[in-house]
Amino acid sequence: MRRERTGMWLRIGCGVLIVGVMLFPLYWMANASLQAQWALLDPSPRWLPFPPLIDGYKSAAGSQWPHIVTSCAVASAAAVLSLAVAAPCAYALVVFRMRWTTFFILLMLIAQMLPHIVMANALYAIYAQLGLLDTYYGLILADSTMGVPFAILILRAFMASLPRTLVEAALCDGLGYWGVFFHIVLPLSRNGLITSGLFCFLFAWSDFIFALTLSTRQKIVPITLGIYDFIGTHGTDWNGIMATAVMASIPPIVLLLFGQKYITAGLIGGAVKE
Amino acid sequence: MRHSRPPRENSTLAVPLPEALKTPDASRVRQRNVLYGPWVPLGFVLPALVYFAAMFGYPLYYSISMSVRHFTVASFLTGVAPYVGLRNYVDLFTDRLFLAALGKTAIFTVFSIAGQMVIGMLLALFFRRAFPFSSAMRALLLAPWLLPIVVSASVWRWMFAQDTGIINYVLLSAGIVSEPVPWLIEPAYALCAVIFTNIWIGIPFSMAVFHSGLQALPKEIFEAAEIDGANAWQRFRFVTLPLLKPLTAIVFILSVTYTVKVFDLIFVMTGGGPAYGTETLAIRSYQLSFRDLDFGHGAAVGNVLILISLCFAFFYIRSFKRSLIVEEG
């Protein structure tokens, strides 16, 4: 009994150590964001941000606030678009008997493997002809390519786990397939929609390459590009850069702290049933 | 939500395929449904079909089409991009920078994947048996994977700074090095730095997948092995590893296809430099297209990248297809 308890404490201790080492960069980012600029150029590091200074946030907020708004708008729109395309498709893959279901799923797996630089190259050339460069539509469409295949796979797995009898009963009651979709399957798939929606939002929020290549005139600058430009123009202003990085990490951190069950579901495509 | 479908036997995979990759149950599929004509399903998949054609099919076609043309910035203005056949691809193999990028991509991929799979597996083994706070700890460990890569890259870029970075400070104080290491300044060190950072980002994924795989293994086998006198290492080597082989293959292939296309991380940390030291194929493709404005060659490099991914994806799809046939048959 005693030995078991020491074993448990040992495990907890090791676990805390592992988490501490792995998440140290995050602490270091937060720490740096609260230091004075001169303190960060001192070769001996200051381990604790006391007294905390908000200079970094002041210098970042002024220039980065519009970029955060841009990121929020683009990512939300991309998530909504992704779900609108993915949900009916996932429903069809579950409800109807289709010969090319397997083929379609393979297609989505391959779509997720396409290098973003290839997409960026081609979309740049295509957008140049269509006049979609430097437009919100263009960037939202490009960002949604990361979410749509993922959302279809997640939603399909989720809808497949709903009891089939519900659908059949509703069909017998005279509700058409669209009725079943809107009134039965969609409301019941709430968690699946939240999971895939959150991930689509995060994919678009984290996007860098599409913003870099498809918005050449610096008209649409999401926060990721904002950080990059910040490093380029204020190379030594590390407290400002880290403050911007902290602000860009807020959505994923909030998701991590409050939406844990959605993450685990999304991370491995619903692989785990815990 | 839990569902009560009985688990199906699967002859190719010891660990069941991720739920997302399964097709609906054979019994469900077989039901003859006469309530709808062919256009009802079409209505539901039409948005997705149009979307895939426009946002994946057409760009892919365009990428191939650009790669067989002399496509430069002038082509946008004049609309003229003469067809040159496979010249762009032939050019690549006499281009020293391309060949160097190919090598860098290989090194980057091999070391990244080795690192993240080994550490991910070790962490999964550590968290195998639940203990107080273990699930909270596992959740926290996912953070590196969820953060925007630009954020991680800038934090590590600062930590790797030569004079003010924490990494050199720790190495110096511990007496491991006698003078600051020029991370991000010397090409070889810069490559190490980006690989190290990429491992850090990739660990959560392999940890989470291996963890789920370990949870799915039947406990009785391990008890039996323990009764037979197998020690912890033997149980891992001769029971756990063989059972996890299919899952390991999936993690490996997904990691390869993810790692060969890494762009943001390297671009923000080093920009492909110093002296092309961290220029992988993805960065090379970007530089050709968007710095040299030579979109033909840029597309050709990108397509080589697709080919590499597809080679690995092929094995993935083969094993995946076989299991589908087993499931439906």
Interface residues (C-beta under 8 A of the other chain):
Chain A: M8 R11 I12 C14 G15 V16 I18 V19 M22 L23 P25 L26 W28 M29 A32 L40 L41 D42 P43 S44 P45 A84 V85 A86 P88 C89 Y91 A92 L93 V94 F96 R97 M98 T101 T102 F104 I105 L106 L107 L109 I110 A111 M113 L114 P115 H116 I117 V118 M119 A120 N121 A122 L123 Y124 A125 I126 A128 Q129 L141 A142 S144 T145 V148 I152 L153 I154 R156 A157 F158 A160 S161 L162 P163 R164 L171 Y177 W178 F181 N191 L202 W205 S206 F208 I209 L212 T213 I223 T224 I227 Y228 I231 W238 I241 M242 A245 A248 S249 P252 I253 L255 L256 Q260 I263 T264 L267 I268 G269 G270 A271 V272 K273 E274
Chain B: M1 R2 H3 P18 E19 A20 L21 K22 T23 P24 R28 V29 R30 Q31 N33 L35 Y36 V40 P41 G43 F44 V45 P47 A48 Y51 F52 M55 F56 Y58 P59 L60 Y62 S63 M66 F71 F76 L123 F126 F127 F131 P132 F133 S134 M137 A139 L140 L141 L142 A143 P144 W145 L146 L147 P148 I149 V150 V151 S152 S154 V155 W156 R157 W158 M159 D163 T164 I166 Y169 W200 I203 P204 F205 A208 V209 H211 S212 Q215 T257 V260 K261 F263 D264 F267 V268 A282 S285 Y286 S289 F290 F295 G298 A299 G302 N303 L305 I306 S309 L310 A313 Y316 I317 F320 K321 L324
